[in-house]
Amino acid sequence: MLNDAQEELAQSLPRANYRINEAENVNSLLVVEHKGDLWTCALRKICLTALWLPLGALIFCYATASLFQADDIHETHCRVYNVVPSISAITGISPQRYVWRICIAYHLGPRLLIGSLYFNYHKDRTLHITDDQMRLTATKLGKACYWLNLVELFALTGVTYVSNRENYFIHEKIFIIFMVASLLHMLCRARIGCIANDVLEPVRTNKIVWNLFFIAIAATTGLIIFFLRHRLLCRPLAFTWFSVCEYILATTNMVFHAIVVLDLPFHEVKVVYSERKSN
């Protein structure tokens, strides 16, 4: 019996040593100590930056092109009378195209950051939904919003850097992708804000998003109708109304992305200084 006890003791010693080493490893984990904030910026400022960069560039391109290059921007496929130039026309000529491209490039960072923050906002909100089916639907819609935002953003970049004067076929197809992704993004955001409102605090901007979605649908319908009237029938002023619908669509899109700040009014982005220490 003594030999059996000695064998059991010998077998238990490695396990005991392993537990001791494991405990020492846990205790020796690195601890990150927060030393201070290097930079802090309210989400409101980031949203306003993402709004005013493209909006300011659009106003600049429209004003300068209308004043100094009116003949270039009013030229149409059918060569009919036109009053309002399209966004592609005023951002596709030089030097306006460079201002437009620079502003779109600089606004990509804030837009990507806002998309990630809003995805996390809906992710945290979804955790409080008790009904399994509703929670699953909200999770899928949140992921759809995130990926549609990326598709919309990269389509906007593509339609910016491939102008209609350089490659009309590619420009047109990317613009269609942008419109579809933008409308679906609005619809998913509006839909996710309606889920479990009896359990959760309602999304503040949900009514605004629904209104923007219906305005965008109306503008898209008008855009398609007037484009076909211009392209197939060469009606005077058809391209003018197409351009008006395009500006309405662009404005609703900018407002849609700017109102995120109403849902996240107190959020901040911080760059912190920290130091690692062994425990």
Salt bridges, closest charged atoms under 4 A:
GLU33 OE2 - LYS35 NZ 3.86
GLU33 OE1 - LYS277 NZ 2.88
ASP37 OD1 - HIS34 NE2 3.15
ASP37 OD2 - LYS270 NZ 3.55
GLU75 OE2 - ARG79 NH2 3.52
ASP132 OD1 - ARG135 NH2 2.56
GLU152 OE2 - ARG111 NH2 3.61
GLU152 OE1 - HIS185 ND1 3.16
GLU152 OE2 - HIS257 NE2 2.69
GLU166 OE2 - ARG101 NH2 3.29
GLU172 OE1 - LYS173 NZ 2.94
GLU275 OE1 - LYS35 NZ 3.66
